[in-house]
């Protein structure tokens, strides 16, 4: 198949492109390089089935494809709050453009949504039928509400125009090719630890996150795309839950750093609990994460060590 991956030079997108190429597909990687990086896909450039298109999905584009994975959108608070209007436009206008393309060429489209649609949840674990607790006027809402509207658009194109859609809600994902300046907890802690800097925990560290290793997530996305009778939304994430403080201690152990753990005030609207209920993914997709946090973390620490060596 000819498969379009928007945001294909990003952290998750590049792993997805690689996996699809390994399965024998032609892959069109589309990225505007706001947060994506050529370093993530440079090793794919020699593959004659791989094409790179520099484009911003806020603008329409005409292509002939069989499937579309819509991943384009900055996903870490540092990046999506840098230009919040642009972030919302990417989720809303970008999704409209991709749905328009899917409708025209009769392609199936998968929307990479997010656990952020649940906001600061009042229930745990979060199930797909939970409507969430989102502040629609806060500093994070450009991302949270943008993704919620993207899901609305997907469902309306499905109901109104019979476009073949799939929706996944991605929980915290980590692994090689995360950006050094990503601003999310995994990269922050590892980079601080490797540099011997203080490890910064926001709040008292009692808030929880669930960490899914990127190849596991990509496997789930591909299974969802090729699932015939289920459109989602489906949670994709690792149901193992860790407090941020425990995770910081784990990173200290893995890196053998002398770094101290310090505490800073919690940012506004930062969710206190994140844990996916993946019952639907298990039932409908026969999917669950395979890689333990220890195994994934050791590979991720190794990646960041090499990155920092290269950059020094």
C-alpha positions as a Markdown table, in Angstrom:
| # | Residue | x | y | z |
|---|---|---|---|---|
| 1 | Unk | 0.0 | 0.0 | 0.0 |
| 2 | Unk | 0.9 | 3.7 | -0.3 |
| 3 | Unk | 0.7 | 5.1 | 3.2 |
| 4 | Unk | 1.0 | 8.7 | 4.3 |
| 5 | Unk | 2.3 | 9.5 | 7.8 |
| 6 | Unk | 1.9 | 13.1 | 8.8 |
| 7 | Unk | 4.4 | 14.1 | 11.4 |
| 8 | Unk | 6.5 | 11.2 | 10.1 |
| 9 | Unk | 9.8 | 12.8 | 11.1 |
| 10 | Unk | 8.7 | 13.0 | 14.7 |
| 11 | Unk | 9.5 | 10.7 | 17.6 |
| 12 | Unk | 6.6 | 8.3 | 17.1 |
| 13 | Unk | 6.1 | 9.0 | 13.4 |
| 14 | Unk | 9.7 | 8.0 | 12.5 |
| 15 | Unk | 9.3 | 4.6 | 14.3 |
| 16 | Unk | 6.0 | 4.1 | 12.4 |
| 17 | Unk | 7.5 | 4.9 | 9.0 |
| 18 | Unk | 10.3 | 2.4 | 9.7 |
| 19 | Unk | 7.9 | -0.4 | 10.7 |
| 20 | Unk | 5.6 | 0.2 | 7.7 |
| 21 | Unk | 8.7 | 0.1 | 5.3 |
| 22 | Unk | 9.8 | -3.1 | 6.9 |
| 23 | Unk | 6.3 | -4.5 | 6.2 |
| 24 | Unk | 6.9 | -3.7 | 2.5 |
| 25 | Unk | 4.7 | -0.6 | 2.0 |
| 26 | Unk | 5.5 | 2.6 | 0.2 |
| 27 | Unk | 5.7 | 5.4 | 2.8 |
| 28 | Unk | 5.2 | 9.1 | 2.3 |
| 29 | Unk | 6.5 | 10.9 | 5.3 |
| 30 | Unk | 5.1 | 14.5 | 5.6 |
| 31 | Unk | 6.5 | 16.9 | 8.1 |
| 32 | Unk | 7.0 | 20.7 | 8.5 |
| 33 | Unk | 10.0 | 20.1 | 10.9 |
| 34 | Unk | 8.6 | 22.2 | 13.7 |
| 35 | Unk | 9.4 | 19.4 | 16.2 |
| 36 | Unk | 10.3 | 16.6 | 13.8 |
| 37 | Unk | 13.9 | 16.1 | 12.9 |
| 38 | Unk | 15.7 | 14.8 | 9.8 |
| 39 | Unk | 18.0 | 12.8 | 12.1 |
| 40 | Unk | 15.0 | 10.6 | 13.0 |
| 41 | Unk | 14.5 | 9.5 | 9.3 |
| 42 | Unk | 18.0 | 9.9 | 7.8 |
| 43 | Unk | 18.5 | 6.1 | 7.9 |
| 44 | Unk | 15.4 | 5.7 | 5.7 |
| 45 | Unk | 16.3 | 8.1 | 3.0 |
| 46 | Unk | 18.1 | 5.4 | 0.9 |
| 47 | Unk | 15.0 | 3.2 | 0.8 |
| 48 | Unk | 13.4 | 3.7 | -2.6 |
| 49 | Unk | 10.0 | 3.1 | -1.1 |
| 50 | Unk | 10.4 | 6.1 | 1.2 |
| 51 | Unk | 9.5 | 9.7 | 0.2 |
| 52 | Unk | 9.9 | 12.8 | 2.3 |
| 53 | Unk | 7.6 | 15.8 | 1.7 |
| 54 | Unk | 8.2 | 19.0 | 3.6 |
| 55 | Unk | 4.7 | 20.4 | 4.1 |
| 56 | Unk | 2.5 | 21.9 | 6.8 |
| 57 | Unk | -0.9 | 20.1 | 7.0 |
| 58 | Unk | -2.6 | 23.4 | 7.8 |
| 59 | Unk | -2.4 | 23.8 | 4.0 |
| 60 | Unk | -4.3 | 21.3 | 1.8 |
| 61 | Unk | -2.2 | 18.8 | -0.2 |
| 62 | Unk | -3.2 | 16.5 | -3.1 |
| 63 | Unk | -1.8 | 13.0 | -2.9 |
| 64 | Unk | -2.8 | 9.4 | -4.0 |
| 65 | Unk | -2.7 | 7.1 | -0.9 |
| 66 | Unk | -4.4 | 4.1 | 0.6 |
| 67 | Unk | -4.0 | 4.9 | 4.2 |
| 68 | Unk | -3.3 | 8.0 | 6.3 |
| 69 | Unk | -1.8 | 8.1 | 9.8 |
| 70 | Unk | -2.4 | 11.6 | 11.1 |
| 71 | Unk | 0.3 | 12.2 | 13.8 |
| 72 | Unk | 1.2 | 15.9 | 12.9 |
| 73 | Unk | 1.1 | 18.0 | 16.1 |
| 74 | Unk | 3.6 | 19.1 | 18.7 |
| 75 | Unk | 3.0 | 16.9 | 21.7 |
| 76 | Unk | 5.0 | 18.2 | 24.6 |
| 77 | Unk | 3.8 | 21.2 | 26.6 |
| 78 | Unk | 7.0 | 23.2 | 25.9 |
| 79 | Unk | 6.4 | 22.9 | 22.1 |
| 80 | Unk | 2.6 | 23.2 | 21.9 |
| 81 | Unk | 2.6 | 26.2 | 24.3 |
| 82 | Unk | 5.3 | 28.0 | 22.2 |
| 83 | Unk | 2.7 | 28.8 | 19.5 |
| 84 | Unk | -0.7 | 27.7 | 20.9 |
| 85 | Unk | -2.7 | 29.2 | 18.0 |
| 86 | Unk | -0.7 | 27.1 | 15.6 |
| 87 | Unk | -1.1 | 24.0 | 17.7 |
| 88 | Unk | -4.9 | 24.4 | 17.6 |
| 89 | Unk | -4.8 | 25.0 | 13.9 |
| 90 | Unk | -2.7 | 21.9 | 13.3 |
| 91 | Unk | -5.3 | 19.7 | 15.1 |
| 92 | Unk | -8.3 | 21.4 | 13.6 |
| 93 | Unk | -7.5 | 22.6 | 10.1 |
| 94 | Unk | -4.9 | 19.9 | 9.6 |
| 95 | Unk | -7.4 | 17.2 | 10.5 |
| 96 | Unk | -10.0 | 18.8 | 8.2 |
| 97 | Unk | -7.4 | 18.7 | 5.3 |
| 98 | Unk | -6.4 | 15.1 | 6.0 |
| 99 | Unk | -10.1 | 14.0 | 6.2 |
| 100 | Unk | -10.8 | 15.9 | 3.0 |
| 101 | Unk | -7.9 | 14.0 | 1.3 |
| 102 | Unk | -9.2 | 10.7 | 2.8 |
| 103 | Unk | -12.7 | 11.4 | 1.5 |
| 104 | Unk | -11.4 | 12.3 | -2.0 |
| 105 | Unk | -9.1 | 9.3 | -2.6 |
| 106 | Unk | -11.2 | 6.9 | -0.4 |
| 107 | Unk | -8.3 | 6.3 | 2.0 |
| 108 | Unk | -8.6 | 5.0 | 5.5 |
| 109 | Unk | -7.4 | 7.5 | 8.1 |
| 110 | Unk | -6.2 | 7.0 | 11.7 |
| 111 | Unk | -6.1 | 9.9 | 14.1 |
| 112 | Unk | -3.4 | 9.9 | 16.7 |
| 113 | Unk | -5.4 | 11.4 | 19.6 |
| 114 | Unk | -4.2 | 11.6 | 23.2 |
| 115 | Unk | -4.9 | 10.8 | 26.8 |
| 116 | Unk | -5.0 | 14.6 | 27.2 |
| 117 | Unk | -8.7 | 14.4 | 26.0 |
| 118 | Unk | -9.4 | 13.1 | 29.6 |
| 119 | Unk | -7.9 | 16.3 | 31.1 |
| 120 | Unk | -7.2 | 16.0 | 34.8 |
| 121 | Unk | -9.3 | 12.9 | 35.2 |
| 122 | Unk | -11.7 | 12.3 | 38.1 |
| 123 | Unk | -11.7 | 8.5 | 37.5 |
| 124 | Unk | -8.8 | 6.0 | 37.2 |
| 125 | Unk | -8.0 | 4.0 | 35.2 |
| 126 | Unk | -9.4 | 6.1 | 32.3 |
| 127 | Unk | -11.8 | 4.2 | 30.0 |
| 128 | Unk | -12.8 | 5.3 | 26.5 |
| 129 | Unk | -16.4 | 6.2 | 27.5 |
| 130 | Unk | -15.1 | 8.7 | 30.1 |
| 131 | Unk | -15.8 | 12.2 | 28.8 |
| 132 | Unk | -12.9 | 13.8 | 30.6 |
| 133 | Unk | -12.3 | 16.9 | 32.8 |
| 134 | Unk | -10.6 | 19.5 | 30.6 |
| 135 | Unk | -10.1 | 23.2 | 31.2 |
| 136 | Unk | -11.1 | 24.7 | 27.8 |
| 137 | Unk | -9.4 | 28.1 | 28.6 |
| 138 | Unk | -6.2 | 27.0 | 30.2 |
| 139 | Unk | -2.6 | 27.1 | 28.9 |
| 140 | Unk | -2.7 | 23.4 | 27.9 |
| 141 | Unk | -6.1 | 23.6 | 26.2 |
| 142 | Unk | -4.6 | 24.4 | 22.7 |
| 143 | Unk | -3.5 | 20.8 | 22.7 |
| 144 | Unk | -6.2 | 19.1 | 24.7 |
| 145 | Unk | -9.2 | 20.8 | 23.0 |
| 146 | Unk | -7.5 | 20.7 | 19.6 |
| 147 | Unk | -7.3 | 16.9 | 19.9 |
| 148 | Unk | -10.9 | 16.7 | 21.1 |
| 149 | Unk | -12.1 | 18.7 | 18.1 |
| 150 | Unk | -10.0 | 16.4 | 15.9 |
| 151 | Unk | -11.9 | 13.4 | 17.3 |
| 152 | Unk | -15.2 | 15.2 | 16.7 |
| 153 | Unk | -14.3 | 15.9 | 13.1 |
| 154 | Unk | -13.3 | 12.3 | 12.5 |
| 155 | Unk | -16.6 | 11.1 | 13.8 |
| 156 | Unk | -18.6 | 13.6 | 11.8 |
| 157 | Unk | -16.8 | 12.7 | 8.5 |
| 158 | Unk | -17.5 | 9.1 | 9.3 |
| 159 | Unk | -21.2 | 9.7 | 10.0 |
| 160 | Unk | -21.8 | 12.3 | 7.3 |
| 161 | Unk | -19.4 | 11.2 | 4.5 |
| 162 | Unk | -18.8 | 7.5 | 5.3 |
| 163 | Unk | -15.0 | 8.2 | 5.5 |
| 164 | Unk | -13.2 | 5.1 | 7.0 |
| 165 | Unk | -11.7 | 6.3 | 10.2 |
| 166 | Unk | -9.8 | 4.9 | 13.2 |
| 167 | Unk | -9.1 | 6.8 | 16.5 |
| 168 | Unk | -6.4 | 5.9 | 19.1 |
| 169 | Unk | -5.8 | 7.8 | 22.3 |
| 170 | Unk | -2.1 | 7.6 | 23.1 |
| 171 | Unk | -0.8 | 7.6 | 26.6 |
| 172 | Unk | 2.8 | 8.6 | 27.7 |
| 173 | Unk | 5.2 | 7.0 | 25.2 |
| 174 | Unk | 9.0 | 7.0 | 25.5 |
| 175 | Unk | 12.0 | 5.5 | 23.7 |
| 176 | Unk | 14.9 | 6.3 | 21.3 |
| 177 | Unk | 14.5 | 9.4 | 19.1 |
| 178 | Unk | 12.8 | 11.5 | 21.8 |
| 179 | Unk | 14.1 | 15.0 | 21.4 |
| 180 | Unk | 16.7 | 16.2 | 24.0 |
| 181 | Unk | 14.6 | 19.3 | 24.6 |
| 182 | Unk | 11.3 | 17.5 | 24.6 |
| 183 | Unk | 10.3 | 18.8 | 27.9 |
| 184 | Unk | 8.5 | 15.6 | 29.0 |
| 185 | Unk | 9.2 | 13.7 | 32.1 |
| 186 | Unk | 11.2 | 10.8 | 30.6 |
| 187 | Unk | 13.6 | 12.9 | 28.5 |
| 188 | Unk | 13.9 | 15.6 | 31.2 |
| 189 | Unk | 14.9 | 13.1 | 33.9 |
| 190 | Unk | 17.3 | 11.1 | 31.8 |
| 191 | Unk | 19.1 | 14.1 | 30.3 |
| 192 | Unk | 19.3 | 15.8 | 33.7 |
| 193 | Unk | 20.7 | 12.6 | 35.3 |
| 194 | Unk | 23.3 | 12.0 | 32.5 |
| 195 | Unk | 24.5 | 15.6 | 32.8 |
| 196 | Unk | 24.7 | 15.3 | 36.6 |
| 197 | Unk | 22.2 | 18.2 | 37.0 |
| 198 | Unk | 19.4 | 18.3 | 39.6 |
| 199 | Unk | 16.4 | 16.1 | 38.6 |
| 200 | Unk | 13.4 | 18.4 | 38.6 |
| 201 | Unk | 10.1 | 17.0 | 39.9 |
| 202 | Unk | 7.1 | 19.3 | 39.6 |
| 203 | Unk | 4.7 | 19.2 | 42.6 |
| 204 | Unk | 5.4 | 16.6 | 45.3 |
| 205 | Unk | 5.9 | 13.8 | 42.8 |
| 206 | Unk | 2.8 | 11.9 | 43.9 |
| 207 | Unk | 1.1 | 12.4 | 40.5 |
| 208 | Unk | 1.2 | 9.2 | 38.4 |
| 209 | Unk | 2.0 | 8.4 | 34.8 |
| 210 | Unk | 2.1 | 5.2 | 32.7 |
| 211 | Unk | 4.9 | 4.7 | 30.3 |
| 212 | Unk | 4.6 | 2.7 | 27.0 |
| 213 | Unk | 7.7 | 1.8 | 25.0 |
| 214 | Unk | 7.5 | 3.2 | 21.4 |
| 215 | Unk | 7.7 | -0.1 | 19.4 |
| 216 | Unk | 4.7 | -1.4 | 21.5 |
| 217 | Unk | 2.7 | 1.7 | 20.7 |
| 218 | Unk | 3.5 | 1.5 | 16.9 |
| 219 | Unk | 2.4 | -2.1 | 16.9 |
| 220 | Unk | -1.0 | -1.1 | 18.5 |
| 221 | Unk | -1.5 | 1.7 | 15.9 |
| 222 | Unk | -0.9 | -0.6 | 13.0 |
| 223 | Unk | -3.3 | -3.2 | 14.4 |
| 224 | Unk | -5.9 | -0.5 | 14.9 |
| 225 | Unk | -5.5 | 0.8 | 11.3 |
| 226 | Unk | -6.0 | -2.7 | 9.9 |
| 227 | Unk | -8.9 | -3.7 | 12.1 |
| 228 | Unk | -12.0 | -4.1 | 10.1 |
| 229 | Unk | -15.0 | -3.7 | 12.4 |
| 230 | Unk | -13.9 | -1.3 | 15.1 |
| 231 | Unk | -13.2 | 2.4 | 14.6 |
| 232 | Unk | -12.3 | 3.3 | 18.2 |
| 233 | Unk | -11.5 | 5.4 | 20.1 |
| 234 | Unk | -9.1 | 2.9 | 21.7 |
| 235 | Unk | -6.6 | 3.7 | 24.5 |
| 236 | Unk | -3.0 | 2.7 | 23.7 |
| 237 | Unk | -0.7 | 2.8 | 26.6 |
| 238 | Unk | 0.9 | 0.8 | 29.4 |
| 239 | Unk | -1.5 | 0.2 | 32.3 |
| 240 | Unk | 1.5 | 0.0 | 34.8 |
| 241 | Unk | 1.3 | 3.1 | 36.9 |
| 242 | Unk | 4.3 | 4.9 | 38.6 |
| 243 | Unk | 4.5 | 8.0 | 40.7 |
| 244 | Unk | 6.7 | 10.7 | 39.2 |
| 245 | Unk | 9.0 | 10.5 | 42.3 |
| 246 | Unk | 9.4 | 6.7 | 42.0 |
| 247 | Unk | 10.2 | 7.2 | 38.3 |
| 248 | Unk | 12.8 | 9.8 | 39.1 |
| 249 | Unk | 14.5 | 7.3 | 41.5 |
| 250 | Unk | 14.4 | 4.6 | 38.9 |
| 251 | Unk | 16.2 | 6.9 | 36.4 |
| 252 | Unk | 18.8 | 7.7 | 39.1 |
| 253 | Unk | 19.4 | 3.9 | 39.5 |
| 254 | Unk | 19.6 | 3.3 | 35.8 |
| 255 | Unk | 22.1 | 6.1 | 35.1 |
| 256 | Unk | 24.1 | 5.8 | 38.3 |
| 257 | Unk | 24.0 | 9.6 | 38.6 |
| 258 | Unk | 24.9 | 11.6 | 41.7 |
| 259 | Unk | 22.1 | 14.1 | 40.7 |
| 260 | Unk | 19.8 | 15.3 | 43.5 |
| 261 | Unk | 16.0 | 15.3 | 43.1 |
| 262 | Unk | 14.5 | 18.8 | 43.6 |
| 263 | Unk | 10.9 | 19.9 | 43.7 |
| 264 | Unk | 9.3 | 22.8 | 41.9 |
| 265 | Unk | 5.7 | 24.1 | 41.7 |
| 266 | Unk | 3.2 | 22.0 | 39.7 |
| 267 | Unk | 2.2 | 23.7 | 36.4 |
| 268 | Unk | -1.5 | 24.7 | 35.9 |
| 269 | Unk | -3.8 | 21.9 | 34.9 |
| 270 | Unk | -1.1 | 19.2 | 35.1 |
| 271 | Unk | -3.1 | 15.9 | 35.5 |
| 272 | Unk | -2.7 | 14.1 | 38.8 |
| 273 | Unk | -3.4 | 10.6 | 37.5 |
| 274 | Unk | -2.8 | 8.9 | 34.2 |
| 275 | Unk | -3.5 | 5.2 | 33.7 |
| 276 | Unk | -5.2 | 3.7 | 30.6 |
| 277 | Unk | -7.8 | 1.0 | 30.8 |
| 278 | Unk | -6.7 | -1.1 | 27.8 |
| 279 | Unk | -9.5 | -3.7 | 27.9 |
| 280 | Unk | -10.8 | -2.6 | 24.5 |
| 281 | Unk | -7.4 | -2.8 | 22.8 |
| 282 | Unk | -6.9 | -6.3 | 24.3 |
| 283 | Unk | -10.4 | -7.5 | 23.1 |
| 284 | Unk | -10.6 | -5.8 | 19.7 |
| 285 | Unk | -6.9 | -5.6 | 18.6 |
| 286 | Unk | -5.4 | -8.5 | 20.6 |
| 287 | Unk | -2.8 | -5.9 | 21.8 |
| 288 | Unk | -1.0 | -5.2 | 25.0 |
| 289 | Unk | 2.4 | -3.8 | 25.7 |
| 290 | Unk | 5.2 | -6.4 | 25.7 |
| 291 | Unk | 8.2 | -4.4 | 26.9 |
| 292 | Unk | 8.8 | -3.8 | 30.6 |
| 293 | Unk | 9.7 | -0.4 | 31.9 |
| 294 | Unk | 13.2 | -1.6 | 33.0 |
| 295 | Unk | 13.9 | -3.0 | 29.5 |
| 296 | Unk | 12.7 | 0.0 | 27.7 |
| 297 | Unk | 14.4 | 2.4 | 30.0 |
| 298 | Unk | 17.8 | 0.8 | 29.6 |
| 299 | Unk | 17.5 | 1.2 | 25.8 |
| 300 | Unk | 16.3 | 4.8 | 26.1 |
| 301 | Unk | 19.1 | 5.7 | 28.5 |
| 302 | Unk | 21.6 | 4.2 | 26.1 |
| 303 | Unk | 20.1 | 6.3 | 23.3 |
| 304 | Unk | 20.4 | 9.5 | 25.2 |
| 305 | Unk | 24.0 | 8.7 | 26.3 |
| 306 | Unk | 25.0 | 8.4 | 22.6 |
| 307 | Unk | 23.1 | 11.5 | 21.7 |
| 308 | Unk | 24.8 | 13.6 | 24.3 |
| 309 | Unk | 28.2 | 12.2 | 23.3 |
| 310 | Unk | 27.5 | 13.1 | 19.7 |
| 311 | Unk | 26.4 | 16.7 | 20.6 |
| 312 | Unk | 29.3 | 17.4 | 23.0 |
